[in-house]
Every structure is written in structure tokens, then in C-alpha cells.
Amino acid sequence: MDYAETIREAINNSLAIIEQEREKEIISRRYGLNGHKETLEQIGEMLTITRERVRQLEKAILIRLRIAAEENRISKLAPAEKIMIRNLTEMGRVARTSELAKKILGRNANETEKAQFNFIAEISPSLTVVNENDKYHNSIGIAEYGDEKTIRNKIDEITNIIKANKQAMSLDELDAKLDYEHPSYIEAIASLSKQLSSLNGQWGLSKWPTVNPKNIRDKIYVVLEENKEPMHFSAIAEAISKSDFRRKNVTVQAIHNELIKDQRFVLIGRGIYALDSWGYEKGTVSDIITRILKEAGSEGLSRKEIVKQVLRRRKVKETTVLLNLQNKQLYKRVGRDHFTNV
């Protein structure tokens, strides 16, 4: 079936219900059915009527079209509704207009096609439109599961839970705090918010780099945090290239440069980096031994304990620690097997 043709026929048949050409012009321009979407002011200037008069006419036309839709007087509208509802059901019962159109058409929709989907949802008794603003993406939902206000309230509810949690959450974690029938519905609702982003199954605020990394340093942080253990800078570059990040074409040298400059990353071996939050420390092995012994006080620590503590903070071989301990200008032996700073 040519879904695009069904959508176009539903639009044409909807406009055929409107008798006056001026009213057809208002609806076509207002909803961008034939190209660019225009404001009330622009349409008013074109028709030499006031902005308020355009608004009144638009409202009256939509009422007539919605009545015609309810009475099944618009040919091809029912098949178009059915196509959209079937796909919305698979997508969690609500979706961004762009994503719904892409799924149905099998490709990215142009602005005119997205406008046509919106218009069908606007007059359909079975569909709901969420209009775009600074907080919400333009979206379409199945009316049975809520009108625009209900959907926006659900978006805000999910956003507020994540804000209160102060860190990203999985769908299962969100599901435990919400009374929704399925996590897929939570995901569908969350995807409508401009304030939220997701990465690797975690949902958080779009301003958080853990779910919406915008630069190389943030992407490095996400990769290390997900890996949970130190990585060589070349491995980090490879992980970024295989990731779901929007922009992932970065060079190994660029990765290395950012690792050196950012205080969050600690060099703990030859080309191997860790997060400072993991307890690793900057400096040479000797620097770390000196700090460990200073913390231990005058009694010092055993060779075994020194090695154990250094390996917690740096990824080096045990022999490297033992060789550094032999520096008599820095460390002295206390008793048979204990060491302190000189």
C-alpha cells in the first residue's frame, strides 16, 4: 500500500469539504499543507483581514472538519487514521510527528509531509496533537490515551522525577515510580520532551553530559563511566566510534589531547586513563607512595600494604612499585618489612 498517497488523498478530501476558497487558503497556509507554515499575521496581511479574524475563521473551519470526520464524510480519512493508529500502537501510543511519519513512509519526511500528518491528527477524533514549544516536541498520540494537556502533564511528571533523582534513570527505575501500564509507554512519553535525552538505556536531563554528551571530553567520560574500569586512549577512541553518539568521528590524537587537559581523567599507566572519581591519583608512582606513607604516619606501612594501596590508585606492575621503594633518598626501612618517608 502507498501510505503517502493515502495521506495525500485524505488531505485533499478534507479540503474538498471546505466550500470557500479563502477558507481553504487559510487552512492550507496555517498548517503548511502545501509548503511553508504561516502565522495569523502573515495570512491576515495576504487576505487583508485582521489577525483575529483569521483565528476565528480557522477555528470555525476546524470545527466543521472535525464534525465531518466524526460523521465519516471525509473519504480516505479513516484509512489514514488506521495507518497512524497502528504505527502509534507499535511506538508506545504516542510519538514525535517526525518519527511517526518516518516509520510510516520508510524515510525521513519533509516539512510538508509532517504538516499533513499533523493536520490529519488535528481533525481526527481518534488522534491527539501535542503542539511544539520550548518544552515539547511536536507529536501525535492516540486520543484514547489522553489529550494534549494529559500528555504534557505526563511528560512533566517524568521530567520532575528525573530532576528529583539528580542522575539518569533506566526505564525500569522510572517504571517503579510511575503507574503506567508498560515501560514502553514511559519511553514514548519521555521522548516527547525537549528537556530529556537518553543514552544506553538511561534517561536524564538534556543538559547532563551523561545522556547528552556534546563535546569530546563528555563522550570520553561517558565511555569510561560505562566501561567501569580504566582504558587505553586508543580503546576509548574505538568505543566512541562504535557508540550511539550523534557525532562520533574523532581522531585518536584528539581523544588523547582531551584526556590530558581534563582534570576528570587520570593517567594511571602507559596510555591508560581512569576517572578521578574512582580513587585513582595523578603523579608518578613515587609521588603516590610518598602520599600513602604520609597518610600512614610515623609507623609506616608494610611492603605488601604499600603495593596494595598503590595498585588501587594506579594501573602498574607490582615490580614497578617495589623498584620505587628501593629509592633510599625517598624511603627508609623501619623494622624488617615496613617503610616510611625519609
Rosetta silent file (secondary structure, phi, psi, omega in degrees, C-alpha in Angstrom):
SEQUENCE: MDYAETIREAINNSLAIIEQEREKEIISRRYGLNGHKETLEQIGEMLTITRERVRQLEKAILIRLRIAAEENRISKLAPAEKIMIRNLTEMGRVARTSELAKKILGRNANETEKAQFNFIAEISPSLTVVNENDKYHNSIGIAEYGDEKTIRNKIDEITNIIKANKQAMSLDELDAKLDYEHPSYIEAIASLSKQLSSLNGQWGLSKWPTVNPKNIRDKIYVVLEENKEPMHFSAIAEAISKSDFRRKNVTVQAIHNELIKDQRFVLIGRGIYALDSWGYEKGTVSDIITRILKEAGSEGLSRKEIVKQVLRRRKVKETTVLLNLQNKQLYKRVGRDHFTNV
SCORE:     score description
SCORE:     0.000 S_00000001
   1 L     0.000  137.961  176.496    0.000    0.000    0.000 S_00000001
   2 L   -86.530   92.760 -176.493    1.198    3.525   -0.840 S_00000001
   3 H   -63.260  -37.711  179.778    0.756    5.143    2.573 S_00000001
   4 H   -60.062  -40.249  179.407    1.944    8.529    1.322 S_00000001
   5 H   -67.072  -38.941  177.021   -0.792    8.524   -1.314 S_00000001
   6 H   -60.947  -42.522  178.734   -3.424    7.604    1.292 S_00000001
   7 H   -63.053  -46.205 -179.269   -2.317   10.545    3.443 S_00000001
   8 H   -62.909  -41.013  179.513   -2.415   12.941    0.486 S_00000001
   9 H   -65.177  -38.082  178.038   -5.882   11.760   -0.553 S_00000001
  10 H   -63.879  -39.285  177.726   -7.164   12.236    2.988 S_00000001
  11 H   -64.801  -49.423 -179.020   -5.799   15.804    2.954 S_00000001
  12 H   -60.809  -40.550  179.853   -7.314   16.607   -0.450 S_00000001
  13 H   -71.149  -29.581  175.258  -10.676   15.186    0.538 S_00000001
  14 H   -66.924  -44.725  179.352  -10.608   17.160    3.784 S_00000001
  15 H   -66.208  -29.210 -179.868  -10.001   20.391    1.879 S_00000001
  16 H   -66.511  -22.833  177.341  -12.812   19.457   -0.538 S_00000001
  17 H   -67.852  -29.405 -177.993  -15.245   19.697    2.375 S_00000001
  18 L   -80.088  122.772 -173.794  -14.413   23.417    2.654 S_00000001
  19 L   -80.983  -43.998 -175.584  -16.554   25.345    0.187 S_00000001
  20 L   -82.996  134.912 -178.821  -14.952   28.798    0.160 S_00000001
  21 H   -63.383  -36.561  179.802  -11.574   29.188   -1.496 S_00000001
  22 H   -62.390  -37.961  179.959  -10.499   31.777    1.060 S_00000001
  23 H   -71.073  -36.216  174.585  -11.088   29.274    3.862 S_00000001
  24 H   -62.155  -40.353  179.926   -9.139   26.584    2.027 S_00000001
  25 H   -62.947  -41.754 -179.613   -6.310   29.080    1.652 S_00000001
  26 H   -61.625  -49.202 -178.279   -6.356   29.834    5.371 S_00000001
  27 H   -65.817  -44.522 -179.002   -6.160   26.181    6.390 S_00000001
  28 H   -60.462  -44.794 -178.561   -3.540   25.271    3.791 S_00000001
  29 H   -74.124  -38.656 -177.230   -1.288   28.164    4.770 S_00000001
  30 H   -64.794  -36.978 -177.204   -1.913   27.895    8.513 S_00000001
  31 H  -102.393    1.869  177.436   -0.952   24.212    8.603 S_00000001
  32 L    65.204   34.983 -175.116    1.685   24.321    5.868 S_00000001
  33 L   -69.335  -23.376  179.860   -0.128   21.720    3.771 S_00000001
  34 L  -119.308   17.230 -178.816    1.456   22.928    0.553 S_00000001
  35 L   148.988 -124.374 -173.744    4.745   24.190    1.880 S_00000001
  36 L   -74.076  132.679  176.095    5.678   26.839    4.451 S_00000001
  37 L   -77.020  133.472 -175.042    3.521   27.193    7.578 S_00000001
  38 L  -115.348  155.109 -179.752    2.358   30.797    8.040 S_00000001
  39 L   -82.755  168.676  176.436    1.335   32.866   11.063 S_00000001
  40 H   -59.499  -40.691 -179.515   -2.040   34.505   11.652 S_00000001
  41 H   -63.279  -45.537 -179.161   -0.461   37.877   10.870 S_00000001
  42 H   -61.981  -42.957  179.843    1.007   36.714    7.561 S_00000001
  43 H   -68.251  -39.704  178.516   -2.263   35.209    6.405 S_00000001
  44 H   -61.106  -42.471  178.503   -4.188   38.294    7.537 S_00000001
  45 H   -64.604  -38.983 -179.755   -1.913   40.588    5.524 S_00000001
  46 H   -66.663  -37.984 -177.599   -2.280   38.385    2.454 S_00000001
  47 H   -96.715    0.403 -177.366   -6.092   38.334    2.700 S_00000001
  48 L    54.863   46.739  172.975   -6.344   41.934    4.012 S_00000001
  49 L  -132.155  167.558 -176.482   -8.186   40.866    7.177 S_00000001
  50 L   -75.868  160.867  175.979   -7.216   41.092   10.842 S_00000001
  51 H   -58.322  -42.962 -179.186   -5.222   38.509   12.745 S_00000001
  52 H   -64.164  -36.286  179.419   -8.226   37.892   14.995 S_00000001
  53 H   -67.451  -38.275  176.491  -10.495   37.302   12.004 S_00000001
  54 H   -61.489  -44.602  179.472   -8.074   34.688   10.645 S_00000001
  55 H   -60.329  -43.551  179.475   -8.090   32.958   14.033 S_00000001
  56 H   -62.341  -44.480 -179.796  -11.901   32.948   14.133 S_00000001
  57 H   -64.949  -42.282  178.363  -12.165   31.521   10.634 S_00000001
  58 H   -58.836  -46.780 -179.206   -9.557   28.850   11.369 S_00000001
  59 H   -61.431  -43.810 -179.248  -11.421   27.756   14.478 S_00000001
  60 H   -65.195  -40.184  179.933  -14.767   27.587   12.645 S_00000001
  61 H   -65.168  -43.601 -179.763  -13.281   25.584    9.752 S_00000001
  62 H   -62.965  -38.468  177.544  -11.661   23.071   12.104 S_00000001
  63 H   -60.880  -44.921 -179.937  -14.954   22.551   13.934 S_00000001
  64 H   -64.182  -40.464  179.986  -16.695   21.768   10.645 S_00000001
  65 H   -67.967  -37.626  179.374  -13.936   19.392    9.576 S_00000001
  66 H   -66.976  -37.627  176.662  -13.958   17.571   12.924 S_00000001
  67 H   -65.108  -43.556  178.881  -17.725   17.093   12.681 S_00000001
  68 H   -62.546  -37.096  179.028  -17.329   15.776    9.131 S_00000001
  69 H   -66.897  -42.615  178.986  -14.618   13.402   10.358 S_00000001
  70 H   -63.978  -33.520 -179.952  -16.818   12.111   13.175 S_00000001
  71 L   -88.415    6.404  176.753  -19.656   11.542   10.684 S_00000001
  72 L    59.182   41.265 -178.508  -17.260    9.706    8.350 S_00000001
  73 L  -101.757    4.320  178.601  -17.853   12.170    5.497 S_00000001
  74 L  -109.015  107.719 -178.877  -14.186   12.592    4.557 S_00000001
  75 L   -61.921  138.800  178.444  -13.103    9.897    2.132 S_00000001
  76 L    75.547   -5.949  178.720   -9.757    8.193    2.895 S_00000001
  77 H   -69.117  -43.110 -179.992   -9.554    9.787    6.348 S_00000001
  78 H   -59.634  -45.702  176.043  -10.472    6.532    8.110 S_00000001
  79 H   -62.703  -37.259  178.175   -7.723    4.526    6.323 S_00000001
  80 H   -64.701  -43.729  176.573   -5.208    7.287    7.090 S_00000001
  81 H   -58.588  -44.940 -177.102   -6.240    7.239   10.780 S_00000001
  82 H   -61.197  -42.677  177.993   -5.935    3.463   10.844 S_00000001
  83 H   -59.830  -46.493 -177.134   -2.400    3.587    9.445 S_00000001
  84 H   -68.184  -41.732 -179.126   -1.338    6.152   12.029 S_00000001
  85 H   -66.223  -40.913  179.214   -3.002    4.405   14.976 S_00000001
  86 H   -61.073  -43.046  179.617   -1.486    1.028   14.053 S_00000001
  87 H   -72.596  -36.697  176.857    2.004    2.517   13.947 S_00000001
  88 H   -63.854  -36.635  178.029    1.486    4.586   17.091 S_00000001
  89 H   -60.132  -40.396  178.629    0.455    1.411   18.930 S_00000001
  90 H   -71.520  -23.148 -175.558    3.791   -0.142   17.981 S_00000001
  91 L   -97.348    5.182 -179.895    5.646    3.018   19.061 S_00000001
  92 L   102.600   12.752  174.079    4.154    3.280   22.548 S_00000001
  93 L    80.057   -3.409  173.716    0.873    5.040   21.605 S_00000001
  94 E  -154.914  146.608 -178.111    2.475    8.450   21.179 S_00000001
  95 E  -160.227  157.392  171.675    5.414    9.663   19.098 S_00000001
  96 E   -59.828  143.498 -179.902    7.069   12.707   17.622 S_00000001
  97 H   -57.504  -40.759 -179.216    5.419   13.591   14.345 S_00000001
  98 H   -62.680  -39.175 -179.228    8.743   13.294   12.530 S_00000001
  99 H   -73.771  -38.265  177.234    9.324    9.774   13.878 S_00000001
 100 H   -63.281  -47.049  179.476    5.778    8.624   13.131 S_00000001
 101 H   -61.980  -40.081  179.388    5.997    9.934    9.564 S_00000001
 102 H   -62.971  -42.015 -179.787    9.407    8.303    9.125 S_00000001
 103 H   -65.489  -42.049 -177.742    8.094    4.931   10.292 S_00000001
 104 H   -72.644  -43.056 -175.845    5.065    5.063    8.012 S_00000001
 105 H   -83.773  -18.652 -178.789    6.821    6.413    4.930 S_00000001
 106 L    78.421   17.007 -179.900   10.002    4.391    5.400 S_00000001
 107 L  -164.036  170.436  175.654   12.161    7.517    5.070 S_00000001
 108 L   -67.462  132.176  179.992   12.611   10.967    6.580 S_00000001
 109 L   -85.023  147.048  173.977    9.538   13.082    5.886 S_00000001
 110 L   -82.002  174.410 -174.644    9.812   16.609    4.527 S_00000001
 111 H   -62.572  -37.330  179.294    8.158   19.552    6.273 S_00000001
 112 H   -64.853  -42.680  179.865    5.053   19.411    4.066 S_00000001
 113 H   -65.442  -41.102  177.401    4.526   15.715    4.795 S_00000001
 114 H   -63.650  -38.124  177.291    4.921   16.249    8.542 S_00000001
 115 H   -63.014  -38.020  179.171    2.402   19.091    8.319 S_00000001
 116 H   -66.238  -40.597  175.956   -0.046   16.753    6.564 S_00000001
 117 H   -61.244  -43.839  179.356    0.281   14.151    9.331 S_00000001
 118 H   -61.062  -41.794 -177.114   -0.349   16.860   11.901 S_00000001
 119 H   -66.090  -41.922  176.576   -3.406   18.111   10.092 S_00000001
 120 H   -59.751  -43.779  178.709   -4.987   14.657    9.890 S_00000001
 121 H   -65.635  -31.582 -178.819   -4.384   14.224   13.627 S_00000001
 122 H   -65.928  -37.617 -176.662   -5.839   17.697   14.247 S_00000001
 123 H   -97.771  -11.836 -177.459   -9.226   16.862   12.695 S_00000001
 124 L   -78.014  133.188  176.316   -9.341   13.181   13.618 S_00000001
 125 L   -72.224  -13.009 -175.606  -11.476   12.216   16.662 S_00000001
 126 L   -98.659   -4.492 -175.227   -9.129    9.283   17.270 S_00000001
 127 E  -127.127  157.752 -179.938   -5.860   11.230   17.425 S_00000001
 128 E  -127.326  139.462  176.394   -4.286   13.948   19.563 S_00000001
 129 E  -107.979  131.889  170.260   -1.724   16.592   18.585 S_00000001
 130 E  -103.193  112.827 -178.043    0.893   17.933   21.007 S_00000001
 131 L   -74.822  146.790 -176.767    1.956   21.304   19.632 S_00000001
 132 L   -76.321  140.950  168.931    5.619   22.214   19.738 S_00000001
 133 L  -151.362 -162.446 -176.298    7.061   24.789   22.132 S_00000001
 134 L   -66.133  -21.065 -176.439   10.270   25.236   24.159 S_00000001
 135 L  -103.490  -28.050 -171.578    9.489   22.171   26.311 S_00000001
 136 E  -125.548  143.749  172.356    7.771   19.715   23.973 S_00000001
 137 L   -79.472  149.740  172.788    8.370   18.260   20.526 S_00000001
 138 L   -61.610  124.923 -171.855    5.532   18.334   18.004 S_00000001
 139 E  -144.472  165.625  178.216    3.885   14.939   18.498 S_00000001
 140 E  -132.216  137.519  178.600    0.849   12.788   17.755 S_00000001
 141 E  -134.574  167.550  174.726   -0.862   10.342   20.101 S_00000001
 142 E   -79.372  124.018 -172.856   -3.848    8.031   20.230 S_00000001
 143 H   -58.558  -30.895 -179.298   -6.690   10.093   21.724 S_00000001
 144 H   -57.663  -25.020 -176.307   -7.904    7.190   23.845 S_00000001
 145 H  -102.993   11.459  173.694   -4.773    7.568   25.976 S_00000001
 146 L   135.687  145.592  174.876   -5.021   11.292   26.608 S_00000001
 147 L   -83.979 -175.311 -176.117   -5.496   14.739   25.127 S_00000001
 148 H   -59.039  -44.169 -179.216   -2.715   17.293   24.721 S_00000001
 149 H   -62.531  -42.027  179.657   -2.929   18.512   28.325 S_00000001
 150 H   -63.038  -44.340 -179.763   -2.804   14.953   29.696 S_00000001
 151 H   -64.312  -43.540  178.841    0.227   14.055   27.598 S_00000001
 152 H   -62.733  -38.532  177.884    2.069   17.222   28.609 S_00000001
 153 H   -63.289  -37.496  178.758    1.325   16.514   32.274 S_00000001
 154 H   -68.906  -39.425  176.151    2.803   13.036   31.883 S_00000001
 155 H   -59.655  -46.484 -179.867    5.923   14.467   30.231 S_00000001
 156 H   -63.548  -36.860  179.724    6.302   16.903   33.133 S_00000001
 157 H   -62.306  -47.136  179.163    5.778   14.104   35.649 S_00000001
 158 H   -64.268  -42.951  179.754    8.619   12.030   34.193 S_00000001
 159 H   -60.241  -43.408 -178.633   10.866   15.098   33.915 S_00000001
 160 H   -66.984  -35.347  177.519   10.270   16.040   37.561 S_00000001
 161 H   -64.356  -43.181  179.678   11.072   12.507   38.767 S_00000001
 162 H   -66.931  -41.518  177.099   14.391   12.575   36.919 S_00000001
 163 H   -58.665  -44.915 -178.506   15.170   16.078   38.225 S_00000001
 164 H   -66.486  -31.655 -179.740   14.490   14.947   41.790 S_00000001
 165 H   -72.953  -26.028  176.604   16.696   11.874   41.310 S_00000001
 166 L    65.907   11.738  172.189   19.573   14.154   40.192 S_00000001
 167 L  -157.817  162.814 -175.088   21.032   11.470   37.948 S_00000001
 168 L   -60.858  152.655 -177.076   19.991    9.440   34.919 S_00000001
 169 E  -132.184  147.748  174.735   17.460    6.635   35.366 S_00000001
 170 E   -81.601  166.574  177.731   16.619    3.461   33.483 S_00000001
 171 H   -62.670  -35.934  178.852   13.105    2.740   32.261 S_00000001
 172 H   -65.312  -38.115  178.347   12.738    0.108   34.978 S_00000001
 173 H   -67.283  -40.048  176.454   13.669    2.672   37.637 S_00000001
 174 H   -66.626  -40.422 -179.131   11.147    5.124   36.210 S_00000001
 175 H   -60.283  -34.656 -179.688    8.531    2.367   35.977 S_00000001
 176 H   -67.517  -21.310 -178.033    8.914    1.702   39.705 S_00000001
 177 H  -104.137   -2.350 -176.329    7.921    5.306   40.432 S_00000001
 178 L  -124.658  154.173  179.730    5.090    5.598   37.902 S_00000001
 179 L  -104.058   55.100  178.555    1.716    3.965   37.489 S_00000001
 180 L  -101.058  155.712 -173.656    1.998    3.352   33.742 S_00000001
 181 L   -74.314  -22.237 -177.845    0.988    0.085   32.136 S_00000001
 182 L  -160.067  144.799  178.036    4.339   -0.572   30.440 S_00000001
 183 H   -57.476  -27.565  179.854    7.877    0.882   30.287 S_00000001
 184 H   -63.640  -31.077  177.713    7.479    1.338   26.510 S_00000001
 185 H   -71.858  -37.378  176.315    4.809    3.965   27.205 S_00000001
 186 H   -61.164  -45.669 -179.719    7.183    5.752   29.597 S_00000001
 187 H   -62.069  -42.151  179.970    9.857    5.768   26.891 S_00000001
 188 H   -63.363  -43.884  179.758    7.392    7.090   24.304 S_00000001
 189 H   -65.430  -46.640 -178.141    6.236    9.896   26.607 S_00000001
 190 H   -60.213  -34.450 -176.948    9.795   10.822   27.667 S_00000001
 191 L   -68.884  -11.342  179.469   10.907   11.081   24.029 S_00000001
 192 L   -84.761  -12.141 -176.220    8.456   13.956   23.517 S_00000001
 193 E   -87.710  133.837  173.484   10.295   16.202   25.976 S_00000001
 194 L   -79.264  -10.853 -179.432   12.936   18.667   24.807 S_00000001
 195 L   -89.445  -10.290 -176.124   14.271   18.665   28.360 S_00000001
 196 E  -116.858  150.702  173.946   15.144   14.950   28.352 S_00000001
 197 E  -141.515  161.046  178.496   17.663   12.813   26.483 S_00000001
 198 E  -133.632  150.741  176.692   18.631    9.160   26.609 S_00000001
 199 E  -155.074  129.002  178.803   21.809    7.209   26.059 S_00000001
 200 L    53.258   40.418  175.715   22.495    3.497   26.570 S_00000001
 201 L    80.760    4.666  179.970   19.094    2.951   28.165 S_00000001
 202 E  -109.762  135.599  179.011   19.467    5.798   30.667 S_00000001
 203 E  -109.989  133.134  178.323   17.173    8.859   30.725 S_00000001
 204 E  -153.154 -177.382  178.370   18.281   12.203   32.100 S_00000001
 205 E   -69.961  143.029 -176.818   18.107   15.941   31.561 S_00000001
 206 L   -60.044  -23.144  179.726   19.388   17.079   28.165 S_00000001
 207 L   -81.701   -5.972  179.447   21.922   19.336   29.889 S_00000001
 208 L   -86.058  124.392 -179.578   23.549   16.326   31.570 S_00000001
 209 L   -64.458  -20.807 -178.873   26.618   15.089   29.636 S_00000001
 210 L   -66.460  -25.210  178.850   25.984   11.507   30.812 S_00000001
 211 L  -117.525  -14.050 -178.815   22.979   11.238   28.459 S_00000001
 212 L  -142.817   63.452 -178.799   23.671   14.042   26.005 S_00000001
 213 L   -65.276  127.995 -174.532   27.445   14.461   25.591 S_00000001
 214 L  -106.987  -14.206  178.747   28.110   17.489   23.412 S_00000001
 215 L  -135.185  175.148 -175.045   31.894   17.524   23.194 S_00000001
 216 H   -62.367  -40.284 -178.206   34.760   15.030   23.073 S_00000001
 217 H   -61.655  -42.910  179.400   35.503   15.269   26.787 S_00000001
 218 H   -64.135  -37.801  179.581   31.938   14.417   27.739 S_00000001
 219 H   -67.125  -38.830  175.728   31.963   11.449   25.360 S_00000001
 220 H   -60.704  -45.072 -179.228   35.189   10.178   26.911 S_00000001
 221 H   -59.127  -45.368 -179.210   33.609   10.478   30.350 S_00000001
 222 H   -62.137  -43.025 -179.426   30.524    8.503   29.258 S_00000001
 223 H   -62.476  -46.851  179.818   32.663    5.740   27.726 S_00000001
 224 H   -65.292  -42.021 -179.648   34.811    5.363   30.857 S_00000001
 225 H   -62.493  -38.739  179.948   31.804    5.518   33.165 S_00000001
 226 H   -73.092  -35.732 -178.822   30.059    2.804   31.172 S_00000001
 227 H   -72.114  -28.771  176.364   33.191    0.625   30.985 S_00000001
 228 L    68.884    7.633  176.079   33.649    0.837   34.774 S_00000001
 229 L  -154.293  162.250 -176.747   37.416    0.338   34.519 S_00000001
 230 L   -57.876  152.656 -179.119   40.485    2.100   33.070 S_00000001
 231 E  -139.630  150.256  172.301   41.022    2.118   29.303 S_00000001
 232 E   -72.942  148.298 -175.286   43.812    2.886   26.878 S_00000001
 233 H   -61.571  -29.009  177.327   43.166    6.077   24.906 S_00000001
 234 H   -70.168  -34.191  177.567   43.024    4.101   21.625 S_00000001
 235 H   -69.841  -35.530  176.832   40.335    1.841   23.093 S_00000001
 236 H   -63.733  -43.879  178.980   38.372    4.914   24.172 S_00000001
 237 H   -61.106  -41.349  179.487   38.545    6.262   20.604 S_00000001
 238 H   -65.331  -40.545  179.495   37.319    2.931   19.237 S_00000001
 239 H   -63.781  -38.669  178.509   34.425    2.839   21.749 S_00000001
 240 H   -65.446  -40.806 -178.913   33.336    6.332   20.710 S_00000001
 241 H   -65.528  -24.665 -179.718   33.392    5.358   17.018 S_00000001
 242 L   -99.695    4.412 -173.982   31.078    2.405   17.769 S_00000001
 243 L   -82.062 -179.416  175.402   28.774    4.354   20.094 S_00000001
 244 L   -95.593   11.734  179.477   25.301    5.840   19.647 S_00000001
 245 L   -62.006  149.310 -179.684   26.654    9.392   19.949 S_00000001
 246 L   -64.214  -45.038  178.498   25.395   11.828   17.334 S_00000001
 247 L  -118.067  114.747 -173.526   28.910   12.868   16.321 S_00000001
 248 L  -131.528    9.191  177.183   31.488   10.147   16.724 S_00000001
 249 L   -87.277   84.797  179.732   34.095   10.756   14.029 S_00000001
 250 L  -124.907  149.633 -178.912   37.009   11.765   16.234 S_00000001
 251 L   -85.305  157.951  177.090   40.711   11.029   15.887 S_00000001
 252 H   -61.804  -37.600  179.955   42.808    9.110   18.394 S_00000001
 253 H   -64.927  -39.705  178.447   45.020   12.178   18.783 S_00000001
 254 H   -63.055  -40.378  177.630   42.025   14.369   19.622 S_00000001
 255 H   -61.458  -47.173 -178.323   40.985   11.857   22.291 S_00000001
 256 H   -61.953  -41.549  179.410   44.480   11.835   23.763 S_00000001
 257 H   -60.857  -43.169 -178.799   44.649   15.642   23.836 S_00000001
 258 H   -69.926  -34.793  177.368   41.359   15.920   25.716 S_00000001
 259 H   -62.197  -37.878 -179.288   42.382   13.235   28.214 S_00000001
 260 H   -69.515  -37.206 -172.575   45.494   15.238   29.047 S_00000001
 261 H   -83.140  -25.447 -172.403   43.638   18.536   29.514 S_00000001
 262 L   -92.446  127.722 -177.261   40.629   17.411   31.582 S_00000001
 263 L   -67.682  -15.680 -179.611   41.076   17.053   35.350 S_00000001
 264 L   -72.740  -18.435 -174.822   38.459   14.305   35.485 S_00000001
 265 E  -107.079  133.857 -176.146   40.827   11.881   33.734 S_00000001
 266 E  -118.161  126.379  174.409   43.858   10.373   35.435 S_00000001
 267 E   -75.373  118.411 -175.086   46.805    8.783   33.627 S_00000001
 268 E  -120.929    3.154  178.806   47.456    5.577   35.566 S_00000001
 269 E  -170.802 -172.197 -179.205   49.663    3.637   33.173 S_00000001
 270 L   -69.525   99.469 -179.541   51.159    3.867   29.697 S_00000001
 271 L    74.496    6.308 -177.192   48.328    5.498   27.755 S_00000001
 272 E  -102.180  131.221 -176.084   45.792    4.132   30.238 S_00000001
 273 E  -124.584  150.636  176.900   43.294    6.512   31.824 S_00000001
 274 E  -134.462  170.831  174.416   40.751    6.313   34.625 S_00000001
 275 E   -85.980  138.675  179.856   38.224    8.654   36.215 S_00000001
 276 H   -63.228  -25.677 -179.806   39.462   10.578   39.241 S_00000001
 277 H   -68.170  -13.364  178.704   36.162    9.713   40.965 S_00000001
 278 H   -83.782   -3.363  177.852   37.318    6.082   41.072 S_00000001
 279 L    99.546   -1.861  176.785   40.040    6.971   43.560 S_00000001
 280 L   -73.527  151.017 -176.961   42.993    6.983   41.182 S_00000001
 281 L  -122.674  149.862  176.382   45.548    9.752   41.695 S_00000001
 282 L   -76.689  162.492  177.162   47.736   11.817   39.400 S_00000001
 283 L   111.403  170.929  178.117   51.526   11.769   39.699 S_00000001
 284 L   -74.227  168.941  177.192   54.361    9.279   39.418 S_00000001
 285 H   -60.130  -38.713  178.322   54.396    6.013   41.332 S_00000001
 286 H   -62.586  -40.295  178.102   56.901    7.614   43.741 S_00000001
 287 H   -59.510  -41.301 -177.373   54.524   10.534   44.327 S_00000001
 288 H   -71.178  -41.173  176.785   51.751    8.128   45.237 S_00000001
 289 H   -59.980  -42.788  179.923   53.948    6.046   47.546 S_00000001
 290 H   -60.336  -43.193  179.479   55.026    9.258   49.294 S_00000001
 291 H   -66.039  -41.067 -179.443   51.388   10.312   49.806 S_00000001
 292 H   -62.461  -44.470 -179.119   50.398    6.871   51.075 S_00000001
 293 H   -69.841  -32.231  176.724   53.241    6.803   53.620 S_00000001
 294 H   -64.955  -40.974  178.097   52.486   10.357   54.725 S_00000001
 295 H   -66.063  -31.610 -177.150   48.899    9.333   55.439 S_00000001
 296 H   -73.480  -24.746  179.311   50.151    6.280   57.358 S_00000001
 297 L    87.150 -166.331 -172.581   52.224    8.387   59.763 S_00000001
 298 L   -67.010  -23.353 -178.586   55.464    7.535   61.600 S_00000001
 299 L   -73.893  -20.863  179.080   54.696    3.820   61.917 S_00000001
 300 L    71.642 -169.174 -179.950   54.830    3.411   58.148 S_00000001
 301 E  -136.920  157.282  177.170   53.370    0.509   56.183 S_00000001
 302 E   -72.729  158.706  178.017   54.449   -2.948   55.179 S_00000001
 303 H   -55.585  -44.336 -178.446   55.756   -3.600   51.685 S_00000001
 304 H   -61.702  -41.888 -178.846   52.649   -5.668   50.928 S_00000001
 305 H   -69.884  -37.960  177.788   50.269   -2.929   52.089 S_00000001
 306 H   -61.565  -46.991  179.036   52.115   -0.249   50.113 S_00000001
 307 H   -59.662  -45.991 -178.609   51.838   -2.328   46.930 S_00000001
 308 H   -59.028  -44.247 -177.954   48.166   -2.989   47.600 S_00000001
 309 H   -72.381  -36.473  178.328   47.361    0.706   48.075 S_00000001
 310 H   -64.723  -43.208 -178.005   49.363    1.870   45.060 S_00000001
 311 H   -66.635  -20.639  174.254   47.632   -0.660   42.792 S_00000001
 312 H   -71.594  -28.059 -172.773   44.275    0.725   43.905 S_00000001
 313 H  -105.226  -19.450  179.669   45.319    4.137   42.617 S_00000001
 314 L  -139.662  146.897  178.086   47.478    3.307   39.618 S_00000001
 315 L   -96.244   85.275  179.969   47.489    0.559   36.996 S_00000001
 316 L  -134.021  168.704  177.720   51.129   -0.524   37.155 S_00000001
 317 L   -78.284  151.121  179.241   53.002   -3.757   37.737 S_00000001
 318 H   -58.608  -37.459 -179.257   53.840   -4.811   41.286 S_00000001
 319 H   -63.548  -31.213  177.903   57.530   -4.839   40.406 S_00000001
 320 H   -63.386  -40.392  177.983   57.328   -1.152   39.459 S_00000001
 321 H   -65.416  -44.147 -177.874   56.162   -0.328   42.996 S_00000001
 322 H   -65.143  -38.100  177.738   58.888   -2.444   44.559 S_00000001
 323 H   -64.146  -40.190  178.884   61.582   -0.820   42.438 S_00000001
 324 H   -66.635  -32.139  179.376   60.419    2.648   43.510 S_00000001
 325 H   -66.334  -19.519 -178.727   60.523    1.586   47.176 S_00000001
 326 L   -78.635   -3.314  178.977   64.256    0.953   46.808 S_00000001
 327 L   -74.342  100.740 -174.656   64.900    4.692   46.446 S_00000001
 328 L   -72.715  -13.859  176.241   66.734    5.380   49.718 S_00000001
 329 L   -77.090  -18.765 -178.326   66.602    9.122   49.169 S_00000001
 330 L  -108.938  -35.051 -172.358   62.826    8.986   49.487 S_00000001
 331 E  -132.072  147.247  175.838   62.034    5.999   51.725 S_00000001
 332 E  -128.871  149.396 -178.659   63.626    4.254   54.660 S_00000001
 333 E   -83.828  134.312  177.076   63.023    0.846   56.087 S_00000001
 334 E  -118.815  111.258 -174.737   61.558    0.675   59.606 S_00000001
 335 L    77.780 -163.380 -173.594   61.895   -2.756   61.082 S_00000001
 336 L   -75.232  -35.509 -170.838   62.152   -5.813   58.856 S_00000001
 337 L  -140.946   19.412  179.720   59.419   -5.065   56.332 S_00000001
 338 E  -112.327  151.932 -179.025   57.991   -1.596   56.987 S_00000001
 339 E  -132.147  149.181  172.928   58.751    1.664   55.202 S_00000001
 340 E  -135.573  169.376  173.343   58.303    5.384   55.927 S_00000001
 341 E   -70.318  149.784  176.815   59.191    8.575   54.102 S_00000001
 342 L   -68.040    0.000    0.000   62.708    9.877   54.663 S_00000001
